[in-house]
Every structure is written in structure tokens, then in C-alpha cells.
């Protein structure tokens, strides 16, 4: 393969790079569950930990992938970092995938562990919204 062909191939696929990044971010069940939690508004890692039962380090890794794909944003408030959806249109993508697969909207069950951050503890002690 000559150099011109390689350059032409890169030029042809380059416009898809941003889309591929989003689709790659959606290939992990934990990341999909995080997006579902964030559907209810902004939340901290400890809130996600309480609902998903994963360790904080694992959730932070998944949040990093979602942030890199541009799907979420974060906000620091003292010691806490709160995460939110960057663009609500991602839920249209997730809805379309559920329709294709014939699945219902997932229900996130709360873990036995509670979230003690200031925001969660101020919402009736349950951390749920």
C-alpha cells in the first residue's frame, strides 16, 4: 500500500473519530448504569458507589472514560466532585438502543451502602432523587 492510499484512508475515516469515541464509551455496562444514575441530575462518586456497589476507584475510571468522550461534565464543591450529563441527547441514543434490543428502561437498585456526602445526606437521608 502506498503512502497516498494510507493518507486517503485516514482522511475518509477521520470525521468518525468523535462518534467512535462515544460508541466506545457506551460499551461498558457500568458506564451505562452511571449514565442512568445521572439521568436524575448531578451526583457524586459516593452516590454512584452506594447505588452500583462498585468500588470508588472503578467508578472513577469509568467516569474518566465518559468525561473523555464528552458525555459528562464535573463540578468541584469543596472536597466533593459532582458529575452531570453534558448533553441530554445521549438518552435518545440509549432509548434507540433499548428499542433495537427490545429491552425496557433499566431500574437502578440502591445498594445497602449509603452515601454520606453533603448533597445526598440533605435529600431525606436516602441519596435518591
NUKEMAR-784428 format. One record per atom (N, C-alpha, C): z, y, x; residue number from 1; atom name. Coordinates in pm, whole numbers, plus 50000, padded with zeros to 5 digits. Layout:
! residues N
+-------+-------+-------+-----+------+
!     z !     y !     x ! pos ! site !
+-------+-------+-------+-----+------+
!     Z !     Y !     X ! NUM !   CA !
...
+-------+-------+-------+-----+------+
END
This chain:
! residues 129
+-------+-------+-------+-----+------+
!     z !     y !     x ! pos ! site !
+-------+-------+-------+-----+------+
! 50000 ! 49883 ! 50085 !   1 !    N !
! 50000 ! 50000 ! 50000 !   1 !   CA !
! 50000 ! 50124 ! 50090 !   1 !    C !
! 49911 ! 50217 ! 50061 !   2 !    N !
! 49905 ! 50335 ! 50146 !   2 !   CA !
! 50004 ! 50442 ! 50100 !   2 !    C !
! 50025 ! 50541 ! 50182 !   3 !    N !
! 50123 ! 50646 ! 50156 !   3 !   CA !
! 50092 ! 50726 ! 50029 !   3 !    C !
! 49963 ! 50751 ! 50003 !   4 !    N !
! 49925 ! 50826 ! 49883 !   4 !   CA !
! 49965 ! 50753 ! 49755 !   4 !    C !
! 49949 ! 50621 ! 49755 !   5 !    N !
! 49987 ! 50543 ! 49636 !   5 !   CA !
! 50138 ! 50550 ! 49613 !   5 !    C !
! 50218 ! 50540 ! 49721 !   6 !    N !
! 50363 ! 50549 ! 49709 !   6 !   CA !
! 50405 ! 50685 ! 49655 !   6 !    C !
! 50346 ! 50792 ! 49707 !   7 !    N !
! 50380 ! 50926 ! 49660 !   7 !   CA !
! 50342 ! 50942 ! 49512 !   7 !    C !
! 50228 ! 50888 ! 49472 !   8 !    N !
! 50183 ! 50896 ! 49334 !   8 !   CA !
! 50278 ! 50821 ! 49241 !   8 !    C !
! 50325 ! 50704 ! 49283 !   9 !    N !
! 50420 ! 50626 ! 49202 !   9 !   CA !
! 50550 ! 50702 ! 49184 !   9 !    C !
! 50601 ! 50763 ! 49291 !  10 !    N !
! 50725 ! 50839 ! 49282 !  10 !   CA !
! 50709 ! 50957 ! 49187 !  10 !    C !
! 50595 ! 51024 ! 49192 !  11 !    N !
! 50569 ! 51138 ! 49104 !  11 !   CA !
! 50562 ! 51093 ! 48959 !  11 !    C !
! 50508 ! 50975 ! 48933 !  12 !    N !
! 50495 ! 50925 ! 48797 !  12 !   CA !
! 50630 ! 50887 ! 48736 !  12 !    C !
! 50721 ! 50834 ! 48815 !  13 !    N !
! 50848 ! 50788 ! 48759 !  13 !   CA !
! 50959 ! 50892 ! 48770 !  13 !    C !
! 50939 ! 50993 ! 48851 !  14 !    N !
! 51043 ! 51094 ! 48871 !  14 !   CA !
! 51094 ! 51158 ! 48741 !  14 !    C !
! 51007 ! 51188 ! 48645 !  15 !    N !
! 51058 ! 51251 ! 48521 !  15 !   CA !
! 51157 ! 51164 ! 48443 !  15 !    C !
! 51163 ! 51036 ! 48473 !  16 !    N !
! 51251 ! 50945 ! 48401 !  16 !   CA !
! 51389 ! 50931 ! 48464 !  16 !    C !
! 51409 ! 50990 ! 48580 !  17 !    N !
! 51534 ! 50972 ! 48655 !  17 !   CA !
! 51657 ! 51009 ! 48573 !  17 !    C !
! 51656 ! 51122 ! 48505 !  18 !    N !
! 51772 ! 51166 ! 48427 !  18 !   CA !
! 51798 ! 51070 ! 48312 !  18 !    C !
! 51692 ! 51021 ! 48248 !  19 !    N !
! 51708 ! 50927 ! 48138 !  19 !   CA !
! 51766 ! 50795 ! 48187 !  19 !    C !
! 51718 ! 50749 ! 48301 !  20 !    N !
! 51768 ! 50623 ! 48358 !  20 !   CA !
! 51916 ! 50635 ! 48391 !  20 !    C !
! 51958 ! 50749 ! 48443 !  21 !    N !
! 52099 ! 50771 ! 48475 !  21 !   CA !
! 52186 ! 50755 ! 48350 !  21 !    C !
! 52139 ! 50809 ! 48238 !  22 !    N !
! 52214 ! 50796 ! 48113 !  22 !   CA !
! 52216 ! 50651 ! 48066 !  22 !    C !
! 52101 ! 50585 ! 48066 !  23 !    N !
! 52098 ! 50445 ! 48022 !  23 !   CA !
! 52184 ! 50356 ! 48111 !  23 !    C !
! 52185 ! 50381 ! 48242 !  24 !    N !
! 52272 ! 50303 ! 48331 !  24 !   CA !
! 52419 ! 50325 ! 48296 !  24 !    C !
! 52454 ! 50449 ! 48262 !  25 !    N !
! 52593 ! 50479 ! 48227 !  25 !   CA !
! 52635 ! 50405 ! 48100 !  25 !    C !
! 52540 ! 50374 ! 48014 !  26 !    N !
! 52570 ! 50307 ! 47888 !  26 !   CA !
! 52572 ! 50155 ! 47899 !  26 !    C !
! 52559 ! 50101 ! 48020 !  27 !    N !
! 52552 ! 49955 ! 48036 !  27 !   CA !
! 52687 ! 49888 ! 48056 !  27 !    C !
! 52795 ! 49961 ! 48039 !  28 !    N !
! 52927 ! 49905 ! 48061 !  28 !   CA !
! 53010 ! 49918 ! 47933 !  28 !    C !
! 53066 ! 49808 ! 47883 !  29 !    N !
! 53144 ! 49814 ! 47759 !  29 !   CA !
! 53262 ! 49910 ! 47765 !  29 !    C !
! 53326 ! 49921 ! 47881 !  30 !    N !
! 53440 ! 50013 ! 47893 !  30 !   CA !
! 53393 ! 50158 ! 47876 !  30 !    C !
! 53278 ! 50190 ! 47932 !  31 !    N !
! 53227 ! 50326 ! 47918 !  31 !   CA !
! 53188 ! 50356 ! 47773 !  31 !    C !
! 53134 ! 50258 ! 47704 !  32 !    N !
! 53103 ! 50276 ! 47562 !  32 !   CA !
! 53231 ! 50299 ! 47482 !  32 !    C !
! 53336 ! 50223 ! 47515 !  33 !    N !
! 53464 ! 50240 ! 47446 !  33 !   CA !
! 53523 ! 50378 ! 47475 !  33 !    C !
! 53508 ! 50427 ! 47597 !  34 !    N !
! 53556 ! 50561 ! 47631 !  34 !   CA !
! 53483 ! 50665 ! 47548 !  34 !    C !
! 53352 ! 50650 ! 47535 !  35 !    N !
! 53275 ! 50744 ! 47453 !  35 !   CA !
! 53323 ! 50742 ! 47308 !  35 !    C !
! 53357 ! 50624 ! 47257 !  36 !    N !
! 53408 ! 50615 ! 47120 !  36 !   CA !
! 53543 ! 50685 ! 47107 !  36 !    C !
! 53628 ! 50671 ! 47206 !  37 !    N !
! 53757 ! 50741 ! 47203 !  37 !   CA !
! 53735 ! 50892 ! 47203 !  37 !    C !
! 53641 ! 50937 ! 47284 !  38 !    N !
! 53615 ! 51081 ! 47296 !  38 !   CA !
! 53544 ! 51138 ! 47173 !  38 !    C !
! 53498 ! 51051 ! 47086 !  39 !    N !
! 53437 ! 51097 ! 46960 !  39 !   CA !
! 53539 ! 51180 ! 46881 !  39 !    C !
! 53667 ! 51148 ! 46895 !  40 !    N !
! 53772 ! 51218 ! 46823 !  40 !   CA !
! 53818 ! 51347 ! 46889 !  40 !    C !
! 53754 ! 51387 ! 46998 !  41 !    N !
! 53793 ! 51509 ! 47068 !  41 !   CA !
! 53833 ! 51478 ! 47210 !  41 !    C !
! 53885 ! 51578 ! 47277 !  42 !    N !
! 53917 ! 51560 ! 47418 !  42 !   CA !
! 54047 ! 51481 ! 47435 !  42 !    C !
! 54049 ! 51399 ! 47540 !  43 !    N !
! 54165 ! 51314 ! 47569 !  43 !   CA !
! 54184 ! 51300 ! 47719 !  43 !    C !
! 54306 ! 51265 ! 47756 !  44 !    N !
! 54340 ! 51243 ! 47896 !  44 !   CA !
! 54324 ! 51094 ! 47930 !  44 !    C !
! 54330 ! 51064 ! 48059 !  45 !    N !
! 54317 ! 50926 ! 48105 !  45 !   CA !
! 54430 ! 50839 ! 48050 !  45 !    C !
! 54552 ! 50895 ! 48044 !  46 !    N !
! 54665 ! 50814 ! 47995 !  46 !   CA !
! 54645 ! 50775 ! 47848 !  46 !    C !
! 54580 ! 50861 ! 47772 !  47 !    N !
! 54548 ! 50829 ! 47632 !  47 !   CA !
! 54450 ! 50712 ! 47627 !  47 !    C !
! 54348 ! 50717 ! 47710 !  48 !    N !
! 54249 ! 50609 ! 47713 !  48 !   CA !
! 54312 ! 50480 ! 47762 !  48 !    C !
! 54400 ! 50493 ! 47860 !  49 !    N !
! 54472 ! 50377 ! 47913 !  49 !   CA !
! 54554 ! 50310 ! 47802 !  49 !    C !
! 54621 ! 50391 ! 47721 !  50 !    N !
! 54703 ! 50338 ! 47612 !  50 !   CA !
! 54618 ! 50269 ! 47506 !  50 !    C !
! 54498 ! 50317 ! 47483 !  51 !    N !
! 54414 ! 50260 ! 47379 !  51 !   CA !
! 54330 ! 50142 ! 47426 !  51 !    C !
! 54289 ! 50144 ! 47551 !  52 !    N !
! 54199 ! 50039 ! 47601 !  52 !   CA !
! 54271 ! 49928 ! 47676 !  52 !    C !
! 54388 ! 49959 ! 47730 !  53 !    N !
! 54463 ! 49857 ! 47805 !  53 !   CA !
! 54413 ! 49837 ! 47947 !  53 !    C !
! 54322 ! 49920 ! 47994 !  54 !    N !
! 54275 ! 49913 ! 48132 !  54 !   CA !
! 54366 ! 49997 ! 48221 !  54 !    C !
! 54366 ! 49967 ! 48350 !  55 !    N !
! 54443 ! 50046 ! 48446 !  55 !   CA !
! 54378 ! 50183 ! 48464 !  55 !    C !
! 54461 ! 50279 ! 48501 !  56 !    N !
! 54416 ! 50417 ! 48519 !  56 !   CA !
! 54302 ! 50427 ! 48621 !  56 !    C !
! 54311 ! 50353 ! 48730 !  57 !    N !
! 54208 ! 50360 ! 48835 !  57 !   CA !
! 54073 ! 50314 ! 48782 !  57 !    C !
! 54072 ! 50208 ! 48701 !  58 !    N !
! 53947 ! 50156 ! 48644 !  58 !   CA !
! 53887 ! 50258 ! 48548 !  58 !    C !
! 53970 ! 50317 ! 48462 !  59 !    N !
! 53921 ! 50417 ! 48367 !  59 !   CA !
! 53865 ! 50538 ! 48443 !  59 !    C !
! 53933 ! 50579 ! 48548 !  60 !    N !
! 53885 ! 50692 ! 48627 !  60 !   CA !
! 53749 ! 50663 ! 48689 !  60 !    C !
! 53727 ! 50541 ! 48735 !  61 !    N !
! 53596 ! 50502 ! 48788 !  61 !   CA !
! 53489 ! 50515 ! 48681 !  61 !    C !
! 53520 ! 50468 ! 48561 !  62 !    N !
! 53422 ! 50472 ! 48453 !  62 !   CA !
! 53396 ! 50617 ! 48409 !  62 !    C !
! 53500 ! 50699 ! 48408 !  63 !    N !
! 53484 ! 50841 ! 48375 !  63 !   CA !
! 53394 ! 50910 ! 48477 !  63 !    C !
! 53406 ! 50871 ! 48603 !  64 !    N !
! 53323 ! 50929 ! 48708 !  64 !   CA !
! 53175 ! 50900 ! 48682 !  64 !    C !
! 53144 ! 50779 ! 48642 !  65 !    N !
! 53005 ! 50742 ! 48611 !  65 !   CA !
! 52954 ! 50824 ! 48492 !  65 !    C !
! 53036 ! 50835 ! 48388 !  66 !    N !
! 52996 ! 50912 ! 48270 !  66 !   CA !
! 52977 ! 51060 ! 48304 !  66 !    C !
! 53062 ! 51113 ! 48389 !  67 !    N !
! 53052 ! 51254 ! 48429 !  67 !   CA !
! 52926 ! 51275 ! 48513 !  67 !    C !
! 52898 ! 51183 ! 48604 !  68 !    N !
! 52780 ! 51192 ! 48689 !  68 !   CA !
! 52651 ! 51188 ! 48607 !  68 !    C !
! 52653 ! 51114 ! 48497 !  69 !    N !
! 52537 ! 51106 ! 48409 !  69 !   CA !
! 52526 ! 51228 ! 48317 !  69 !    C !
! 52627 ! 51314 ! 48321 !  70 !    N !
! 52626 ! 51434 ! 48237 !  70 !   CA !
! 52669 ! 51410 ! 48094 !  70 !    C !
! 52732 ! 51295 ! 48068 !  71 !    N !
! 52772 ! 51261 ! 47932 !  71 !   CA !
! 52907 ! 51319 ! 47894 !  71 !    C !
! 52993 ! 51344 ! 47993 !  72 !    N !
! 53124 ! 51401 ! 47965 !  72 !   CA !
! 53152 ! 51519 ! 48058 !  72 !    C !
! 53249 ! 51599 ! 48018 !  73 !    N !
! 53297 ! 51710 ! 48100 !  73 !   CA !
! 53448 ! 51698 ! 48106 !  73 !    C !
! 53508 ! 51764 ! 48205 !  74 !    N !
! 53653 ! 51760 ! 48215 !  74 !   CA !
! 53710 ! 51901 ! 48224 !  74 !    C !
! 53840 ! 51908 ! 48195 !  75 !    N !
! 53913 ! 52034 ! 48199 !  75 !   CA !
! 54052 ! 52004 ! 48251 !  75 !    C !
! 54094 ! 52079 ! 48352 !  76 !    N !
! 54228 ! 52061 ! 48410 !  76 !   CA !
! 54326 ! 52153 ! 48338 !  76 !    C !
! 54442 ! 52097 ! 48306 !  77 !    N !
! 54551 ! 52173 ! 48245 !  77 !   CA !
! 54679 ! 52130 ! 48315 !  77 !    C !
! 54718 ! 52205 ! 48418 !  78 !    N !
! 54833 ! 52165 ! 48499 !  78 !   CA !
! 54804 ! 52035 ! 48571 !  78 !    C !
! 54889 ! 51936 ! 48552 !  79 !    N !
! 54872 ! 51805 ! 48617 !  79 !   CA !
! 54772 ! 51718 ! 48544 !  79 !    C !
! 54742 ! 51753 ! 48420 !  80 !    N !
! 54655 ! 51668 ! 48338 !  80 !   CA !
! 54510 ! 51711 ! 48343 !  80 !    C !
! 54420 ! 51612 ! 48333 !  81 !    N !
! 54278 ! 51638 ! 48320 !  81 !   CA !
! 54235 ! 51580 ! 48185 !  81 !    C !
! 54169 ! 51662 ! 48107 !  82 !    N !
! 54123 ! 51621 ! 47976 !  82 !   CA !
! 53971 ! 51607 ! 47977 !  82 !    C !
! 53922 ! 51503 ! 47911 !  83 !    N !
! 53780 ! 51473 ! 47909 !  83 !   CA !
! 53727 ! 51492 ! 47768 !  83 !    C !
! 53601 ! 51537 ! 47761 !  84 !    N !
! 53535 ! 51557 ! 47631 !  84 !   CA !
! 53386 ! 51525 ! 47647 !  84 !    C !
! 53321 ! 51504 ! 47536 !  85 !    N !
! 53178 ! 51476 ! 47534 !  85 !   CA !
! 53102 ! 51604 ! 47568 !  85 !    C !
! 53000 ! 51593 ! 47652 !  86 !    N !
! 52920 ! 51709 ! 47690 !  86 !   CA !
! 52820 ! 51746 ! 47581 !  86 !    C !
! 52765 ! 51645 ! 47515 !  87 !    N !
! 52665 ! 51668 ! 47411 !  87 !   CA !
! 52681 ! 51561 ! 47303 !  87 !    C !
! 52712 ! 51605 ! 47183 !  88 !    N !
! 52737 ! 51513 ! 47072 !  88 !   CA !
! 52616 ! 51426 ! 47037 !  88 !    C !
! 52498 ! 51461 ! 47085 !  89 !    N !
! 52379 ! 51383 ! 47054 !  89 !   CA !
! 52385 ! 51241 ! 47110 !  89 !    C !
! 52474 ! 51217 ! 47206 !  90 !    N !
! 52487 ! 51082 ! 47259 !  90 !   CA !
! 52527 ! 50984 ! 47149 !  90 !    C !
! 52596 ! 51034 ! 47047 !  91 !    N !
! 52636 ! 50945 ! 46937 !  91 !   CA !
! 52517 ! 50904 ! 46851 !  91 !    C !
! 52412 ! 50982 ! 46851 !  92 !    N !
! 52288 ! 50942 ! 46783 !  92 !   CA !
! 52224 ! 50825 ! 46858 !  92 !    C !
! 52229 ! 50830 ! 46990 !  93 !    N !
! 52176 ! 50721 ! 47072 !  93 !   CA !
! 52256 ! 50594 ! 47045 !  93 !    C !
! 52389 ! 50606 ! 47045 !  94 !    N !
! 52474 ! 50490 ! 47022 !  94 !   CA !
! 52455 ! 50434 ! 46880 !  94 !    C !
! 52436 ! 50523 ! 46783 !  95 !    N !
! 52410 ! 50480 ! 46645 !  95 !   CA !
! 52279 ! 50402 ! 46638 !  95 !    C !
! 52176 ! 50451 ! 46706 !  96 !    N !
! 52046 ! 50383 ! 46707 !  96 !   CA !
! 52058 ! 50244 ! 46770 !  96 !    C !
! 52135 ! 50232 ! 46877 !  97 !    N !
! 52154 ! 50102 ! 46942 !  97 !   CA !
! 52228 ! 50007 ! 46847 !  97 !    C !
! 52330 ! 50058 ! 46776 !  98 !    N !
! 52402 ! 49973 ! 46681 !  98 !   CA !
! 52308 ! 49925 ! 46570 !  98 !    C !
! 52217 ! 50012 ! 46526 !  99 !    N !
! 52122 ! 49971 ! 46423 !  99 !   CA !
! 52028 ! 49864 ! 46475 !  99 !    C !
! 51982 ! 49879 ! 46598 ! 100 !    N !
! 51893 ! 49780 ! 46658 ! 100 !   CA !
! 51963 ! 49645 ! 46671 ! 100 !    C !
! 52091 ! 49647 ! 46709 ! 101 !    N !
! 52165 ! 49522 ! 46730 ! 101 !   CA !
! 52229 ! 49470 ! 46603 ! 101 !    C !
! 52230 ! 49552 ! 46498 ! 102 !    N !
! 52289 ! 49509 ! 46372 ! 102 !   CA !
! 52441 ! 49508 ! 46374 ! 102 !    C !
! 52501 ! 49584 ! 46463 ! 103 !    N !
! 52647 ! 49588 ! 46473 ! 103 !   CA !
! 52704 ! 49707 ! 46399 ! 103 !    C !
! 52827 ! 49691 ! 46352 ! 104 !    N !
! 52899 ! 49800 ! 46289 ! 104 !   CA !
! 52960 ! 49891 ! 46394 ! 104 !    C !
! 53004 ! 50008 ! 46350 ! 105 !    N !
! 53072 ! 50100 ! 46441 ! 105 !   CA !
! 53201 ! 50034 ! 46489 ! 105 !    C !
! 53226 ! 50038 ! 46620 ! 106 !    N !
! 53346 ! 49971 ! 46674 ! 106 !   CA !
! 53474 ! 50043 ! 46633 ! 106 !    C !
! 53579 ! 49967 ! 46621 ! 107 !    N !
! 53712 ! 50021 ! 46593 ! 107 !   CA !
! 53797 ! 49999 ! 46718 ! 107 !    C !
! 53843 ! 50108 ! 46775 ! 108 !    N !
! 53928 ! 50100 ! 46895 ! 108 !   CA !
! 54071 ! 50078 ! 46848 ! 108 !    C !
! 54132 ! 49969 ! 46895 ! 109 !    N !
! 54271 ! 49940 ! 46859 ! 109 !   CA !
! 54364 ! 49999 ! 46963 ! 109 !    C !
! 54475 ! 50052 ! 46918 ! 110 !    N !
! 54574 ! 50109 ! 47008 ! 110 !   CA !
! 54652 ! 49999 ! 47077 ! 110 !    C !
! 54669 ! 50014 ! 47206 ! 111 !    N !
! 54746 ! 49921 ! 47287 ! 111 !   CA !
! 54895 ! 49941 ! 47259 ! 111 !    C !
! 54976 ! 49850 ! 47307 ! 112 !    N !
! 55122 ! 49862 ! 47293 ! 112 !   CA !
! 55177 ! 49975 ! 47380 ! 112 !    C !
! 55103 ! 50012 ! 47485 ! 113 !    N !
! 55145 ! 50119 ! 47575 ! 113 !   CA !
! 55122 ! 50252 ! 47508 ! 113 !    C !
! 55218 ! 50343 ! 47518 ! 114 !    N !
! 55200 ! 50474 ! 47457 ! 114 !   CA !
! 55157 ! 50576 ! 47562 ! 114 !    C !
! 55100 ! 50684 ! 47513 ! 115 !    N !
! 55056 ! 50792 ! 47600 ! 115 !   CA !
! 55161 ! 50903 ! 47594 ! 115 !    C !
! 55209 ! 50944 ! 47709 ! 116 !    N !
! 55318 ! 51042 ! 47713 ! 116 !   CA !
! 55275 ! 51180 ! 47760 ! 116 !    C !
! 55144 ! 51207 ! 47766 ! 117 !    N !
! 55102 ! 51339 ! 47812 ! 117 !   CA !
! 55141 ! 51444 ! 47708 ! 117 !    C !
! 55150 ! 51570 ! 47747 ! 118 !    N !
! 55192 ! 51675 ! 47653 ! 118 !   CA !
! 55106 ! 51684 ! 47527 ! 118 !    C !
! 54976 ! 51668 ! 47541 ! 119 !    N !
! 54888 ! 51678 ! 47425 ! 119 !   CA !
! 54911 ! 51561 ! 47328 ! 119 !    C !
! 54917 ! 51441 ! 47380 ! 120 !    N !
! 54932 ! 51322 ! 47294 ! 120 !   CA !
! 55071 ! 51316 ! 47231 ! 120 !    C !
! 55173 ! 51349 ! 47306 ! 121 !    N !
! 55307 ! 51341 ! 47253 ! 121 !   CA !
! 55334 ! 51449 ! 47148 ! 121 !    C !
! 55250 ! 51554 ! 47147 ! 122 !    N !
! 55269 ! 51659 ! 47047 ! 122 !   CA !
! 55196 ! 51630 ! 46918 ! 122 !    C !
! 55116 ! 51521 ! 46910 ! 123 !    N !
! 55047 ! 51485 ! 46787 ! 123 !   CA !
! 55117 ! 51367 ! 46720 ! 123 !    C !
! 55230 ! 51394 ! 46663 ! 124 !    N !
! 55312 ! 51300 ! 46589 ! 124 !   CA !
! 55353 ! 51176 ! 46668 ! 124 !    C !
! 55350 ! 51186 ! 46802 ! 125 !    N !
! 55401 ! 51078 ! 46884 ! 125 !   CA !
! 55310 ! 50956 ! 46893 ! 125 !    C !
! 55199 ! 50953 ! 46823 ! 126 !    N !
! 55114 ! 50835 ! 46826 ! 126 !   CA !
! 55002 ! 50846 ! 46926 ! 126 !    C !
! 54963 ! 50967 ! 46962 ! 127 !    N !
! 54849 ! 50983 ! 47051 ! 127 !   CA !
! 54717 ! 50970 ! 46978 ! 127 !    C !
! 54720 ! 50941 ! 46850 ! 128 !    N !
! 54598 ! 50925 ! 46772 ! 128 !   CA !
! 54563 ! 51053 ! 46700 ! 128 !    C !
! 54436 ! 51076 ! 46683 ! 129 !    N !
! 54390 ! 51193 ! 46609 ! 129 !   CA !
! 54306 ! 51148 ! 46493 ! 129 !    C !
+-------+-------+-------+-----+------+
END
